[in-house]
Amino acid sequence: QVQLVESGGGLVQPGGSLRLSCAASGSIGNIYVMGWYRQAPGKQRELVADITKGGSANYADSVKGRFTISRDNAKNTVYLQMNSLKSEDTAVYYCRIQGNQRAGVRYESWGSGTQVTVSS
């Protein structure tokens, strides 16, 4: 089984910063992609950013220049540094990983989500 534990969510003022962390454990095998998604009330879940094992990152246009995704492969952990936060960033943020188990079976796993609220 694969478990994802997210941390770092909370309340922050507009213009502030927050850092999210997601640690994977269990039968994780080889993790190829780690990423963050978010879902705001009344909106569909959307990709915020993801990063490959080799360090190639992708970002949603709405967060480019403000957010930075990184990963520590030794710790099986992915981070999302969020700067210059706006009220529009308010959402539940979900961690997602994609990998291959020992037998070569591809899988994906989702965290339970962490709330990020940007408000004065």
Secondary structure as UniProt FT lines:
FT   STRAND          2..7
FT   STRAND          10..12
FT   TURN            14..15
FT   STRAND          18..26
FT   STRAND          30..39
FT   TURN            41..42
FT   STRAND          46..52
FT   TURN            53..54
FT   STRAND          57..59
FT   TURN            61..66
FT   STRAND          67..72
FT   TURN            73..76
FT   STRAND          77..82
FT   HELIX           87..89
FT   STRAND          91..100
FT   TURN            102..103
FT   STRAND          106..110
FT   STRAND          114..118
//
